[in-house]
Amino acid sequence: MDENMEQKLLETGDLKGRIWKESKLSWKIIFPSVLARASSYGLLVVTQIYIGHISELDLASYGLLQTFLLLFVKGILLGMSSATETLCGQAFGAGQYHMLGIYLQRSWIVDLVMATILLPLFIWATPLFQLLGEDEDVTAAVGQISLWFIPVVHYYVFLYTTQMYFQSQLKNSIVGWLCTGSFLLHLLLSWIMVSVLDLGVPGAMIALNVSSWSTVIGAFVYIIGGWCPQTWKGFNRAAFADLIPMIKLSLSSGVMLCSNATVAISAFSLCISINTWESMMRLGFFTAACVRVSNELGRGNARAALFSVKVIVSYSLSIGVLFWVLFLAFGHEIAHLVSSDEAVAEAMSGLTVLLAFSFLLNGVQPVLIGVAIGAGLQRVAAIINICCYYLVGVPIGALLGYVAHLEIKGLWVGLQCGILVQTLALLFLMWRTNWEEQVNEASKRLDRWLLELPDGPADESSSHARIHPP
């Protein structure tokens, strides 16, 4: 009896130690990721504030472009870049360090092509919004601003891919510092361009482009300058090899993630800001789940991957429950804090219950998507995503919004139903997945795309990786 009790105590102590160790690893990823995403989004917010002081028409045009076109394009590029996160994370876990740089270069090629394909949305933004029935004055102003977003679109290609390259090797702090620095630079440049030089909308957009690209330039300097000696071996023609599998994985990732922007769009009229800022935190947990799962599967440790998921879900769900309780209990007061306009505040307070439940669902769903990406299950998750949003969420939202005349509430309820079904489906997928088999799949994927270094392994720490000729 005493021996059994002692064994239980030892197991409990070991569990506490594992939780503490996993928590440190997870928050090392989560905090810089949240900081980076909040700073990146802050660039758009600061620009919006300065344009709002220029004219109401320009503000409406900028908001239209940012909320609908840019958010849609960002969702696709973020999703496609997640393929980099899968491959780099698993390769790093397997000790195939030199492959990270090759995967990064492949993702640049694939994502740049996709970004270029999407550019007509901004080039012909005026006729596009005219077709959608927008006011003529607004669409004319849209045409004057939309071309300024073209460099921003290409900035997101390099931001997301380099961010995931760093995250997979636990260099998250680099991304956090670079994005924070660009945000501070943006504050200064916006003030100079708009307030001092009085350059109007062009000045605000110049500041946005310069500040955003400063992050990418800083990342390039860090990578090429020799601070990633194990994972960057220079530009390589091998980046053009095996592009078809990379394209397939990237497109699956893009389909899986781009639909998530729909929730933010549906809530735009009253709740977009709160929902977006909260999303910065949940994307941090999404990143942590993806990195930890891909690293552990690459190492061949399925049990450690599952343990990481449990710890990250626990933290994410706890924060989701906290926001859920706060908005259920104090939704009316929060609405009046956000807006001084009584009519707007009252309308928003009617939506805070829906906002509260969206926070609760967001406590689990992003982590499950991160797990799917980390395991390389993008194709299955993409099918789940399409079915849940477009066969469940959109039809229910349309019925409630337009047939039952609940308008935005109905649309939002429908989309939340889609997220709920998606969460349940992803939970079932995680439960049914053979994680030992996923370890084998990760090994096969890495072996299939592994390229031999010209002079052999980079160092002793990576010499255990299996080296096969291309």
Salt bridges, closest charged atoms under 4 A:
GLU22 OE2 - ARG292 NE 2.81
ASP242 OD2 - ARG106 NH2 3.82
GLU278 OE1 - ARG282 NE 3.29
GLU296 OE2 - ARG292 NH2 2.86
GLU296 OE2 - ARG299 NH1 3.34
GLU342 OE2 - HIS336 NE2 3.12
GLU346 OE2 - HIS332 NE2 3.76
GLU346 OE2 - HIS336 NE2 3.43
ASP447 OD1 - ARG466 NE 3.29
